Amino acid sequence: MEIINDRSDKLELVYPCSWAYKLIAGEKEALQKAIHDVIEEREHKLVHSNNSKTGKYVSMNLELLVHNEDDRNFIYEALKAHSNIKMVL
């Protein structure tokens, strides 16, 4: 087995910075509600990304300013745990 990238460096970010999450859900309205539940009134940009061929799933890109690593990870975990969201990338 060939190792393509054996770097073990931790991602170094300078905060605050803009961060994007790709979110997958069953329907657009449920995804929008989940985002509001998690980030409340924080300024953000939400852009439609894709629909599955069958129409069963929708994906959207959420971009917002994160203040530090804890903030970034908290948002990720809260989105991931929300019942309306199937997957967070």
C-alpha positions in Angstrom: 0.0 0.0 0.0 1.4 3.4 -1.0 0.9 6.4 1.3 0.0 9.4 -0.8 0.0 11.9 2.0 1.7 11.1 5.2 1.6 14.6 6.7 0.4 14.7 10.3 0.4 18.4 10.5 -2.6 19.9 12.3 -4.6 22.4 10.3 -3.4 25.9 11.2 -6.1 28.6 11.0 -5.9 32.2 11.8 -9.1 33.2 13.7 -11.5 34.8 13.2 -11.9 33.3 9.7 -14.6 32.3 7.3 -15.5 28.6 7.4 -17.8 26.6 5.1 -19.9 23.5 6.0 -21.6 21.4 3.4 -24.9 20.2 4.8 -27.1 17.4 3.5 -30.8 17.0 4.5 -34.1 15.6 3.3 -35.6 19.0 2.4 -34.5 22.6 2.1 -36.9 24.0 4.6 -35.9 21.5 7.3 -32.2 22.3 6.6 -32.9 26.1 6.9 -34.7 25.5 10.2 -31.8 23.5 11.5 -29.3 26.2 10.6 -31.4 28.8 12.4 -31.7 26.5 15.5 -27.9 26.2 15.6 -26.5 29.6 14.6 -29.6 31.7 15.5 -29.0 35.3 14.2 -25.3 35.0 13.3 -24.6 36.5 9.9 -24.1 33.7 7.3 -24.4 32.8 3.7 -26.4 29.8 2.6 -26.1 28.6 -1.0 -27.9 25.7 -2.6 -25.3 23.1 -3.7 -27.1 20.1 -5.2 -30.2 17.8 -5.2 -29.9 14.1 -5.4 -31.1 12.5 -8.6 -34.1 11.1 -6.9 -34.9 14.3 -5.1 -34.6 12.6 -1.7 -31.7 14.8 -0.5 -30.7 18.4 -0.8 -27.2 19.8 -0.1 -26.3 23.4 0.8 -23.2 25.2 1.7 -23.2 27.3 4.9 -20.5 29.9 5.2 -20.0 32.0 8.3 -17.3 33.7 10.5 -16.0 31.4 13.2 -14.1 33.0 16.1 -11.9 30.2 17.3 -11.5 26.4 17.0 -14.0 25.8 19.8 -16.6 27.9 18.0 -15.9 26.1 14.7 -16.1 22.6 16.3 -19.2 23.5 18.4 -21.1 24.6 15.2 -20.0 21.4 13.4 -21.1 19.1 16.3 -24.4 21.0 16.8 -25.3 20.8 13.1 -24.3 17.1 13.0 -26.5 16.4 16.0 -29.6 18.2 14.6 -32.4 15.8 13.6 -33.1 17.6 10.4 -29.5 17.2 9.1 -28.4 13.9 7.6 -24.7 14.8 7.1 -22.2 17.6 7.7 -19.0 17.8 5.7 
